[in-house]
Amino acid sequence: MRILGRLVDERFLEHRRRSTSVAGMVAAALSLLLFEFHLLVHHQYRWELFAVGVTFVAVKLAILLFYRLTD
């Protein structure tokens, strides 16, 4: 565990947290943009893309509210 302790510090964990958050936001935005693209170009509703984007937004806001109320 001493080797792992030297390789993994607070900065590493913070960078991992930030990169995961940014990746999630980009994926949600991309799914909503693809939903809109299919709607405008192909005139099709792709509900799976919409569901992924809206689920991310709902979870992000719920966690934000939870942290705000409990902190």
Sequence and secondary structure as in RCSB ss.txt:
>XXXX:A:sequence
MRILGRLVDERFLEHRRRSTSVAGMVAAALSLLLFEFHLLVHHQYRWELFAVGVTFVAVKLAILLFYRLTD
>XXXX:A:secstr
 HHHHHH  HHHHHHHHHHHHHHHHHHHHHHHHHHHHHHHHS    HHHHHHHHHHHHHHHHHHHHHHHH 
